């Protein structure tokens, strides 16, 4: 008889009572969800070469997080230096939110002087040695989706831009990857040598 009374009482409870705990949990779960932000790598830099016992092999990727006029910029670097036989290796990051020099360096890309292809006059003028060459890969101004420009020089405007930018950014490098809420696709592109080969391909 007692069991029957318990069953009757349970059956009499409104359905909403059984569902109440679920409604209390659901809002807390929803409140922790952060919208996904688009992550892209519009710019890449490669610095390689040297002389007189000093050599550098450096790859840099510019990660852009978010769309619109105010994205977050993150820079990732894989660098190997050789100084008279002593080799050092670094894999580090810059968070543009705490390093204003990063956005300034990107803005300076748009101020690089334009350059035309040589056409019939293909003979180089002069010779430069014992300095690394710098390659910049990125989208052209006013270009369409998929358009890409590759500029490489020795002691030219690209090299001067990167040398000045590197000095300005030197104190911003950190070993840990920055955390940005919603940037679920922000992953290292330079963890291994093979990663570097893949991301540095201009296609």
N, C-alpha and C positions, 0 to 999 in steps of 0.2 A: 504493500500500500504506500509506504514511504517513497519507494522508487517511482511509483506512478505519479505522486504529487510533484516530485522533482522534475520529471519529464514534462508534466503539464506546465509548470512554471517556466521552464526553458523555452517551451514552444510559444508561450505567451509573450516573451520578450520581443520588442520590435526589431525588425531587421537592421535598422539604423544603429542599434546598440552594438551589434556584432561588428559593424563596419567602422565604428568610431575610432578605434586605434589606428586603422589604416589612414583615415583622413587626417589624423594628427601627425603621422610620420611623413606623409607625402609632401606637405609644404616645405619641410626642412630639407628634404632631398632636392626638391626643385630649386631651392634658394642657393644651393652650392654649385649649380651648373653655370659654367661660364661659356658664352658664345665662342665658337672657334674663329680664330683669326687666320687670314691667309698669310702664308710664309713663302717668300720667293728669294732668289739670289740674283739680282740684276747686274751686279758688278763683281768682277774677279781681277785679282792682280797677281802676276808672277814676276819675281825678281830672281835672277840667276846669273852667276858669273863672278868675276873678280880677277885678282892677280897678285903677284908678289907675296904669296903665302896666305892671302886673305880671300876667302870665298864665301858666298852666301847662296842659299837655295831656299826661297821663301814663296809660299802660296797663301793668298788671303782671299776670303770670301765675305762679301757684304750681304748679310741677311736682312731683308725688309719684312717687318711684321705689321700686318694691317694694311688697309687701303684708305684712300682719302688723302687730304692735305697734310696730315700729321702722323705718319707711321712711326714705329719704333725701329731704330737701326741697331743691329748687332754685328760685330766684326769677329771673324774667326781666323786664326793664323796657325800655320804649320811652318816652322822655320828651323833650318840647320845652318849653323855658322862654323866655319873652319878658320882658325887663326893660328898660323904657323904650327900646324899639326894638332892643335887642341880643338876638339869638336864639341859643340853644345847644341842641344835640341830643345825646342819649345813648341808646345801646343797650347794656345791661350785664347782669351776672348776679351772683347770690349763691349760694355753695355752703353749704348748711346744716351740712355736716360741720365747717366752720371758722368758723361764725357762729352761736353759740347763741341770739342774739337773734331769728333767724328762727323757730325752733320756739316761742319764747315769744310772738311776734306771732301765730302761728297758734293757740296755746292761748287767747289773749285773745279770739279770735273767738267761742269758745264761751261767753264771759262777757258778751257784749253783752246789754243789757236787751231783753226781748221787746217786740214791738210789735204792735198790732192794727190792722186796717183801719178807716177812719173811719166807714163805714156812711153814714147820712143826714147826719151832721155833716161835710161835706166842705170847709168854709171854712178856709183856712189862718190860723194865728194869727201875726200879725206879719210882718215882712219882713227879709230878710238880703241884703246885696249886697256886692260887692267881695271875695268869698271864693269859692274853688272848691267845687263840689259833689263829693262822693265817693260812688261806687257800689261796693258789694260784692256779688258773685255767688257763691253756693256752696250746698252741700247743707244741708237743715234737720236739726236734731238729731232723731234717731229716725225719719228719713224713709226712704222706700223708694227703690230704684234708679230714677233718672230724675227724682226730686223736686228742685226748685231754688227757692232764695229769692233775691230781688233787693232790696237795701236801699240807699236813696240819701238823703242829707241834706246840709244846709248847717249846719255848726257843731254837728251833733248827735252822738250816740254813735259812729256810723260814722266821721265826720270826725275826731273826737277820737282814736279808736283808730288811724286811719291816720297822723295827724300824729305821735302818740307813737311808733308803730312806725317811721315813716320816719326819725325822729331816731336811734333805736336802731340802725337798719340802715345808716346813712349810710357808715360806714367799711368795710362789708363788700362793697360793689360792686366788681366786676372786669370788665374788658373782655372777657375770654376765657370761653367756655362751659366749665363744669366737665366733667371726664371721670369717668364712673362705669362701671366694668366691668359689662357685661351690660345697660346701659341703651341698647340699640340704637335705641330709638324716642324718645330724648331729642333733639328737634330744635327749633329756634327757632320760636316761634309769633308772633313780632313783628318779623320781618326787614324787612317792608315795611308801608306804610300799609294795603294791602289785607289783609295777614295780620291786622293789628290789628282791622279791621272784622269779619273772619270769627270770630276767637276771642272777641270781646267780645259777640257776639250771644247773648242769653239763651235760645237754643233750638237 
